[in-house]
Each structure stands twice: as structure tokens, then as C-alpha cells.
Amino acid sequence: MGAVDDASELPARITASALAGRCARCVETLEMFVSAYGAEAGNIGLRVVATAGVYVGGGIAPRILPALRDGRFMEAFRAKAPLDGLVAKMPVAVILNPKSGLLGAAVHANDSRG
């Protein structure tokens, strides 16, 4: 990966290099991030007892979807002994619609009109 003038470009460049397999350190960085992301998603699932499912949203997840599918995310998500049996039953989905937040707000606003 070459030098950058703007540090805000680094996350996207690291991710692109990792997903393309062009940089071993970038791959390692993305793997570490995916594990931490999965572990925290599992923590949140436990905190709220999300038996109906955990939906991962925002801008990052759709961009790194191939990395989320390699098993590392779910392994970290489920590593919650002694509650790993409960977490293993929680469905996990990535929200792919970039307008889901806006759609949810519109539904909420409509429901609030009563």
C-alpha cells in the first residue's frame, strides 16, 4: 500500500488491500477488526437477549461482507461461555439497504402520528 496524503483515506485503502489480498498486514488488520466486531456484536446480543436476531447495520458491514462471511465474525460472536448455547441460537444478519435508517425513521414517524 502506497503513501497517502489524507489519513481519512487509510481505512478504505487498508480494507481494499485486505479484501484483495495485496497486503498481509492489511489482511491481519481486517481479521483483527472482524474478530473484535463479532465479539462486541455477541456482547450486545447477550445484553439485550436478542433471541429474535442481531442485525448489523451501518456503513462498515456491507463494505467488508466477504470478511464477515469467512467464519471469524461468527466464531467471535459465539465465544461467550457459559452462554455460548444461547448466543448460538441468535440469528445474525447484515443490513444491506443503505437507506434502512431513513426507512426506519419514516416508519417510526408514521406510527407516532397515531
DOFILUM-428206 format. One record per atom (N, C-alpha, C, O): residue number from 1; residue in one letter; atom name; x, y negated, z negated. Coordinates in steps of 0.001 Angstrom, whole numbers. Layout:
BEGIN
> k|r|a|X|Y|Z
> NUM|A|CA|X|Y|Z
...
//
This chain:
BEGIN
> k|r|a|X|Y|Z
> 1|M|N|854|1171|0
> 1|M|CA|0|0|0
> 1|M|C|896|-1228|0
> 1|M|O|1817|-1323|-811
> 2|G|N|639|-2162|894
> 2|G|CA|1451|-3365|1015
> 2|G|C|1090|-4419|-3
> 2|G|O|122|-4275|-749
> 3|A|N|1869|-5477|-29
> 3|A|CA|1658|-6586|-959
> 3|A|C|347|-7302|-626
> 3|A|O|-112|-7301|516
> 4|V|N|-237|-7910|-1657
> 4|V|CA|-1469|-8690|-1472
> 4|V|C|-1243|-10100|-1981
> 4|V|O|-484|-10319|-2925
> 5|D|N|-1907|-11049|-1349
> 5|D|CA|-1823|-12437|-1778
> 5|D|C|-2853|-12738|-2861
> 5|D|O|-2628|-13593|-3717
> 6|D|N|-3960|-12047|-2821
> 6|D|CA|-5068|-12295|-3738
> 6|D|C|-5304|-11033|-4571
> 6|D|O|-5668|-9989|-4029
> 7|A|N|-5099|-11126|-5875
> 7|A|CA|-5237|-9964|-6755
> 7|A|C|-6644|-9382|-6742
> 7|A|O|-6823|-8207|-7064
> 8|S|N|-7641|-10175|-6378
> 8|S|CA|-9009|-9654|-6348
> 8|S|C|-9187|-8606|-5243
> 8|S|O|-10176|-7874|-5241
> 9|E|N|-8238|-8532|-4306
> 9|E|CA|-8291|-7522|-3242
> 9|E|C|-7809|-6153|-3718
> 9|E|O|-8097|-5141|-3079
> 10|L|N|-7083|-6111|-4827
> 10|L|CA|-6451|-4867|-5263
> 10|L|C|-7415|-3707|-5504
> 10|L|O|-7163|-2612|-5000
> 11|P|N|-8507|-3893|-6251
> 11|P|CA|-9376|-2735|-6480
> 11|P|C|-9873|-2086|-5190
> 11|P|O|-9855|-861|-5068
> 12|A|N|-10307|-2879|-4248
> 12|A|CA|-10805|-2333|-2977
> 12|A|C|-9693|-1651|-2198
> 12|A|O|-9920|-610|-1582
> 13|R|N|-8506|-2217|-2218
> 13|R|CA|-7388|-1615|-1480
> 13|R|C|-6913|-326|-2144
> 13|R|O|-6582|644|-1463
> 14|I|N|-6882|-321|-3466
> 14|I|CA|-6493|893|-4192
> 14|I|C|-7492|1999|-3902
> 14|I|O|-7112|3138|-3630
> 15|T|N|-8778|1656|-3961
> 15|T|CA|-9831|2639|-3694
> 15|T|C|-9734|3176|-2277
> 15|T|O|-9797|4388|-2066
> 16|A|N|-9580|2290|-1308
> 16|A|CA|-9484|2724|96
> 16|A|C|-8270|3628|302
> 16|A|O|-8361|4646|988
> 17|S|N|-7147|3261|-285
> 17|S|CA|-5940|4077|-156
> 17|S|C|-6110|5431|-834
> 17|S|O|-5635|6450|-333
> 18|A|N|-6788|5434|-1973
> 18|A|CA|-7020|6688|-2693
> 18|A|C|-7947|7597|-1906
> 18|A|O|-7658|8781|-1734
> 19|L|N|-9056|7056|-1429
> 19|L|CA|-10024|7879|-688
> 19|L|C|-9437|8427|612
> 19|L|O|-9818|9505|1069
> 20|A|N|-8504|7675|1203
> 20|A|CA|-7860|8127|2438
> 20|A|C|-6664|9033|2156
> 20|A|O|-6102|9629|3074
> 21|G|N|-6278|9135|884
> 21|G|CA|-5136|9969|519
> 21|G|C|-3801|9403|958
> 21|G|O|-2840|10151|1134
> 22|R|N|-3726|8087|1138
> 22|R|CA|-2496|7461|1623
> 22|R|C|-1494|7138|520
> 22|R|O|-321|6887|797
> 23|C|N|-1949|7142|-719
> 23|C|CA|-1078|6706|-1811
> 23|C|C|-1342|7585|-3029
> 23|C|O|-2446|7578|-3575
> 24|A|N|-336|8338|-3454
> 24|A|CA|-504|9266|-4580
> 24|A|C|-878|8539|-5866
> 24|A|O|-1709|9027|-6631
> 25|R|N|-281|7391|-6109
> 25|R|CA|-611|6635|-7325
> 25|R|C|-2036|6096|-7279
> 25|R|O|-2712|6021|-8305
> 26|C|N|-2485|5724|-6094
> 26|C|CA|-3867|5252|-5939
> 26|C|C|-4838|6406|-6193
> 26|C|O|-5867|6218|-6842
> 27|V|N|-4519|7581|-5692
> 27|V|CA|-5349|8767|-5929
> 27|V|C|-5422|9041|-7423
> 27|V|O|-6502|9282|-7963
> 28|E|N|-4278|9004|-8088
> 28|E|CA|-4227|9240|-9533
> 28|E|C|-5043|8183|-10288
> 28|E|O|-5746|8505|-11246
> 29|T|N|-4947|6949|-9862
> 29|T|CA|-5697|5861|-10495
> 29|T|C|-7198|6072|-10341
> 29|T|O|-7951|5915|-11303
> 30|L|N|-7632|6425|-9144
> 30|L|CA|-9057|6654|-8907
> 30|L|C|-9548|7866|-9702
> 30|L|O|-10648|7844|-10253
> 31|E|N|-8742|8913|-9759
> 31|E|CA|-9116|10092|-10539
> 31|E|C|-9282|9736|-12017
> 31|E|O|-10221|10193|-12670
> 32|M|N|-8374|8928|-12534
> 32|M|CA|-8458|8500|-13935
> 32|M|C|-9718|7666|-14165
> 32|M|O|-10409|7838|-15168
> 33|F|N|-10010|6762|-13229
> 33|F|CA|-11203|5934|-13340
> 33|F|C|-12465|6787|-13311
> 33|F|O|-13371|6584|-14120
> 34|V|N|-12532|7742|-12384
> 34|V|CA|-13714|8594|-12245
> 34|V|C|-13931|9409|-13525
> 34|V|O|-15071|9581|-13959
> 35|S|N|-12875|9900|-14119
> 35|S|CA|-12999|10644|-15376
> 35|S|C|-13528|9745|-16491
> 35|S|O|-14419|10146|-17241
> 36|A|N|-12990|8546|-16602
> 36|A|CA|-13465|7616|-17633
> 36|A|C|-14915|7205|-17377
> 36|A|O|-15706|7088|-18313
> 37|Y|N|-15255|6990|-16119
> 37|Y|CA|-16613|6621|-15713
> 37|Y|C|-17594|7737|-16083
> 37|Y|O|-18664|7474|-16632
> 38|G|N|-17225|8972|-15782
> 38|G|CA|-18069|10112|-16113
> 38|G|C|-18218|10296|-17613
> 38|G|O|-19312|10578|-18100
> 39|A|N|-17127|10137|-18346
> 39|A|CA|-17176|10283|-19806
> 39|A|C|-18106|9242|-20416
> 39|A|O|-18907|9564|-21293
> 40|E|N|-18006|8014|-19964
> 40|E|CA|-18862|6964|-20524
> 40|E|C|-20309|7146|-20097
> 40|E|O|-21217|6892|-20888
> 41|A|N|-20544|7580|-18863
> 41|A|CA|-21923|7861|-18434
> 41|A|C|-22521|8958|-19311
> 41|A|O|-23691|8881|-19684
> 42|G|N|-21742|9961|-19638
> 42|G|CA|-22206|11020|-20533
> 42|G|C|-22478|10500|-21935
> 42|G|O|-23448|10905|-22575
> 43|N|N|-21626|9608|-22411
> 43|N|CA|-21852|8993|-23726
> 43|N|C|-23176|8236|-23755
> 43|N|O|-23946|8345|-24709
> 44|I|N|-23425|7477|-22709
> 44|I|CA|-24676|6714|-22639
> 44|I|C|-25866|7663|-22546
> 44|I|O|-26891|7444|-23191
> 45|G|N|-25730|8713|-21748
> 45|G|CA|-26792|9710|-21654
> 45|G|C|-27126|10299|-23012
> 45|G|O|-28298|10497|-23331
> 46|L|N|-26112|10580|-23810
> 46|L|CA|-26345|11100|-25163
> 46|L|C|-26975|10057|-26073
> 46|L|O|-27891|10363|-26837
> 47|R|N|-26485|8823|-25991
> 47|R|CA|-27023|7764|-26861
> 47|R|C|-28520|7587|-26693
> 47|R|O|-29237|7356|-27667
> 48|V|N|-28990|7696|-25466
> 48|V|CA|-30413|7464|-25207
> 48|V|C|-31176|8769|-24996
> 48|V|O|-32369|8750|-24693
> 49|V|N|-30496|9895|-25155
> 49|V|CA|-31072|11229|-24936
> 49|V|C|-31826|11230|-23601
> 49|V|O|-33041|11418|-23551
> 50|A|N|-31075|11017|-22538
> 50|A|CA|-31626|10836|-21198
> 50|A|C|-31978|12168|-20546
> 50|A|O|-31398|12542|-19526
> 51|T|N|-32921|12873|-21134
> 51|T|CA|-33284|14194|-20610
> 51|T|C|-33956|14119|-19237
> 51|T|O|-33978|15108|-18504
> 52|A|N|-34503|12956|-18888
> 52|A|CA|-35110|12789|-17566
> 52|A|C|-34066|12450|-16512
> 52|A|O|-34361|12484|-15317
> 53|G|N|-32852|12124|-16938
> 53|G|CA|-31780|11879|-15989
> 53|G|C|-31030|10599|-16242
> 53|G|O|-31512|9678|-16902
> 54|V|N|-29836|10573|-15696
> 54|V|CA|-28965|9401|-15748
> 54|V|C|-28792|8926|-14316
> 54|V|O|-28418|9698|-13433
> 55|Y|N|-29067|7660|-14098
> 55|Y|CA|-28948|7064|-12772
> 55|Y|C|-27796|6073|-12812
> 55|Y|O|-27824|5103|-13570
> 56|V|N|-26784|6322|-11992
> 56|V|CA|-25603|5472|-11945
> 56|V|C|-25825|4453|-10840
> 56|V|O|-25987|4815|-9674
> 57|G|N|-25833|3175|-11210
> 57|G|CA|-26085|2120|-10245
> 57|G|C|-24951|1126|-10203
> 57|G|O|-23932|1289|-10873
> 58|G|N|-25140|111|-9419
> 58|G|CA|-24129|-931|-9290
> 58|G|C|-23351|-762|-8000
> 58|G|O|-23642|117|-7189
> 59|G|N|-22368|-1611|-7826
> 59|G|CA|-21629|-1628|-6569
> 59|G|C|-20518|-615|-6450
> 59|G|O|-20132|-254|-5338
> 60|I|N|-19987|-142|-7576
> 60|I|CA|-18822|737|-7521
> 60|I|C|-19193|2154|-7085
> 60|I|O|-18567|2705|-6180
> 61|A|N|-20191|2738|-7714
> 61|A|CA|-20508|4154|-7479
> 61|A|C|-20709|4502|-6006
> 61|A|O|-20122|5480|-5545
> 62|P|N|-21505|3755|-5247
> 62|P|CA|-21671|4121|-3834
> 62|P|C|-20367|4044|-3039
> 62|P|O|-20177|4784|-2075
> 63|R|N|-19475|3148|-3448
> 63|R|CA|-18208|2996|-2722
> 63|R|C|-17242|4146|-2980
> 63|R|O|-16385|4441|-2148
> 64|I|N|-17381|4791|-4129
> 64|I|CA|-16460|5878|-4467
> 64|I|C|-17181|7231|-4505
> 64|I|O|-16721|8170|-5154
> 65|L|N|-18289|7317|-3818
> 65|L|CA|-19107|8533|-3845
> 65|L|C|-18311|9816|-3566
> 65|L|O|-18525|10813|-4255
> 66|P|N|-17407|9828|-2588
> 66|P|CA|-16636|11064|-2389
> 66|P|C|-15845|11473|-3640
> 66|P|O|-15734|12661|-3940
> 67|A|N|-15311|10518|-4349
> 67|A|CA|-14552|10823|-5569
> 67|A|C|-15486|11283|-6685
> 67|A|O|-15092|12099|-7517
> 68|L|N|-16703|10778|-6714
> 68|L|CA|-17656|11200|-7744
> 68|L|C|-18124|12627|-7508
> 68|L|O|-18539|13310|-8444
> 69|R|N|-18061|13080|-6267
> 69|R|CA|-18558|14412|-5910
> 69|R|C|-17521|15520|-6082
> 69|R|O|-17853|16691|-5898
> 70|D|N|-16287|15191|-6427
> 70|D|CA|-15252|16235|-6486
> 70|D|C|-15283|17056|-7773
> 70|D|O|-14464|17958|-7954
> 71|G|N|-16227|16748|-8669
> 71|G|CA|-16376|17529|-9899
> 71|G|C|-15793|16873|-11132
> 71|G|O|-16203|17193|-12248
> 72|R|N|-14856|15974|-10963
> 72|R|CA|-14188|15321|-12088
> 72|R|C|-15176|14477|-12918
> 72|R|O|-15129|14490|-14148
> 73|F|N|-16065|13750|-12234
> 73|F|CA|-17050|12918|-12917
> 73|F|C|-17948|13779|-13804
> 73|F|O|-18134|13481|-14984
> 74|M|N|-18502|14846|-13229
> 74|M|CA|-19426|15702|-13982
> 74|M|C|-18717|16474|-15084
> 74|M|O|-19301|16720|-16140
> 75|E|N|-17478|16854|-14854
> 75|E|CA|-16719|17541|-15903
> 75|E|C|-16568|16632|-17122
> 75|E|O|-16769|17067|-18256
> 76|A|N|-16216|15374|-16884
> 76|A|CA|-16073|14416|-17984
> 76|A|C|-17436|14073|-18588
> 76|A|O|-17548|13883|-19799
> 77|F|N|-18470|13993|-17748
> 77|F|CA|-19825|13697|-18201
> 77|F|C|-20284|14755|-19199
> 77|F|O|-20887|14427|-20221
> 78|R|N|-20004|16014|-18909
> 78|R|CA|-20496|17137|-19722
> 78|R|C|-19604|17499|-20901
> 78|R|O|-20023|18279|-21756
> 79|A|N|-18412|16971|-20975
> 79|A|CA|-17464|17338|-22040
> 79|A|C|-17841|16633|-23340
> 79|A|O|-17178|15685|-23760
> 80|K|N|-18901|17102|-23960
> 80|K|CA|-19444|16449|-25154
> 80|K|C|-19726|17459|-26265
> 80|K|O|-20762|17377|-26926
> 81|A|N|-18818|18406|-26477
> 81|A|CA|-19021|19406|-27531
> 81|A|C|-19280|18701|-28862
> 81|A|O|-18604|17717|-29163
> 82|P|N|-20196|19151|-29635
> 82|P|CA|-21007|20354|-29512
> 82|P|C|-22320|20124|-28757
> 82|P|O|-23175|21009|-28739
> 83|L|N|-22495|18964|-28139
> 83|L|CA|-23746|18644|-27446
> 83|L|C|-23651|18846|-25937
> 83|L|O|-24484|18333|-25189
> 84|D|N|-22650|19584|-25490
> 84|D|CA|-22478|19764|-24058
> 84|D|C|-23646|20504|-23406
> 84|D|O|-23916|20303|-22222
> 85|G|N|-24335|21349|-24155
> 85|G|CA|-25517|22029|-23618
> 85|G|C|-26626|21055|-23284
> 85|G|O|-27292|21193|-22258
> 86|L|N|-26829|20069|-24145
> 86|L|CA|-27846|19044|-23902
> 86|L|C|-27466|18200|-22696
> 86|L|O|-28297|17944|-21825
> 87|V|N|-26216|17768|-22646
> 87|V|CA|-25761|16906|-21551
> 87|V|C|-25795|17666|-20222
> 87|V|O|-26089|17075|-19183
> 88|A|N|-25504|18949|-20243
> 88|A|CA|-25507|19744|-19013
> 88|A|C|-26896|19803|-18379
> 88|A|O|-27016|20029|-17175
> 89|K|N|-27946|19601|-19180
> 89|K|CA|-29312|19633|-18659
> 89|K|C|-29758|18291|-18075
> 89|K|O|-30822|18209|-17460
> 90|M|N|-28959|17246|-18261
> 90|M|CA|-29325|15910|-17771
> 90|M|C|-28986|15787|-16290
> 90|M|O|-27816|15883|-15918
> 91|P|N|-29988|15575|-15438
> 91|P|CA|-29681|15328|-14028
> 91|P|C|-28946|13991|-13888
> 91|P|O|-29190|13051|-14644
> 92|V|N|-28061|13929|-12926
> 92|V|CA|-27306|12700|-12665
> 92|V|C|-27471|12360|-11193
> 92|V|O|-27337|13226|-10328
> 93|A|N|-27763|11096|-10913
> 93|A|CA|-27911|10637|-9528
> 93|A|C|-27251|9278|-9373
> 93|A|O|-27221|8473|-10305
> 94|V|N|-26731|9040|-8199
> 94|V|CA|-26153|7731|-7867
> 94|V|C|-27192|6982|-7056
> 94|V|O|-27729|7502|-6077
> 95|I|N|-27469|5757|-7473
> 95|I|CA|-28413|4908|-6744
> 95|I|C|-27694|4344|-5531
> 95|I|O|-26692|3642|-5669
> 96|L|N|-28201|4648|-4350
> 96|L|CA|-27547|4224|-3114
> 96|L|C|-28168|2976|-2492
> 96|L|O|-27533|2321|-1665
> 97|N|N|-29392|2639|-2876
> 97|N|CA|-30055|1466|-2309
> 97|N|C|-29450|201|-2925
> 97|N|O|-29587|-13|-4129
> 98|P|N|-28789|-638|-2130
> 98|P|CA|-28148|-1834|-2676
> 98|P|C|-29140|-2867|-3214
> 98|P|O|-28746|-3797|-3917
> 99|K|N|-30410|-2709|-2890
> 99|K|CA|-31427|-3659|-3364
> 99|K|C|-32246|-3105|-4519
> 99|K|O|-33297|-3653|-4849
> 100|S|N|-31778|-2024|-5138
> 100|S|CA|-32563|-1382|-6192
> 100|S|C|-32825|-2318|-7375
> 100|S|O|-33914|-2288|-7949
> 101|G|N|-31858|-3139|-7743
> 101|G|CA|-32070|-4085|-8839
> 101|G|C|-33158|-5086|-8505
> 101|G|O|-34011|-5385|-9341
> 102|L|N|-33132|-5598|-7305
> 102|L|CA|-34146|-6547|-6850
> 102|L|C|-35521|-5884|-6781
> 102|L|O|-36525|-6485|-7166
> 103|L|N|-35564|-4650|-6293
> 103|L|CA|-36833|-3923|-6218
> 103|L|C|-37391|-3660|-7615
> 103|L|O|-38592|-3807|-7842
> 104|G|N|-36525|-3273|-8546
> 104|G|CA|-36954|-3039|-9926
> 104|G|C|-37488|-4309|-10557
> 104|G|O|-38498|-4281|-11261
> 105|A|N|-36814|-5427|-10307
> 105|A|CA|-37279|-6704|-10853
> 105|A|C|-38647|-7071|-10278
> 105|A|O|-39513|-7575|-10993
> 106|A|N|-38834|-6814|-8982
> 106|A|CA|-40119|-7112|-8345
> 106|A|C|-41242|-6258|-8931
> 106|A|O|-42342|-6757|-9168
> 107|V|N|-40972|-4983|-9164
> 107|V|CA|-41971|-4091|-9759
> 107|V|C|-42292|-4575|-11168
> 107|V|O|-43461|-4635|-11551
> 108|H|N|-41275|-4918|-11934
> 108|H|CA|-41492|-5399|-13298
> 108|H|C|-42317|-6689|-13302
> 108|H|O|-43241|-6843|-14102
> 109|A|N|-41975|-7602|-12407
> 109|A|CA|-42717|-8869|-12327
> 109|A|C|-44175|-8604|-11961
> 109|A|O|-45079|-9225|-12519
> 110|N|N|-44402|-7696|-11039
> 110|N|CA|-45764|-7359|-10636
> 110|N|C|-46529|-6722|-11784
> 110|N|O|-47699|-7045|-11992
> 111|D|N|-45895|-5819|-12539
> 111|D|CA|-46541|-5167|-13670
> 111|D|C|-46823|-6155|-14799
> 111|D|O|-47787|-5988|-15546
> 112|S|N|-45992|-7171|-14923
> 112|S|CA|-46139|-8150|-16007
> 112|S|C|-47302|-9098|-15795
> 112|S|O|-47743|-9755|-16738
> 113|R|N|-47798|-9179|-14594
> 113|R|CA|-48899|-10105|-14295
> 113|R|C|-50198|-9659|-14947
> 113|R|O|-51082|-10473|-15216
> 114|G|N|-50308|-8337|-15203
> 114|G|CA|-51426|-7709|-15884
> 114|G|C|-52733|-8089|-15398
> 114|G|O|-53745|-7612|-15910
//
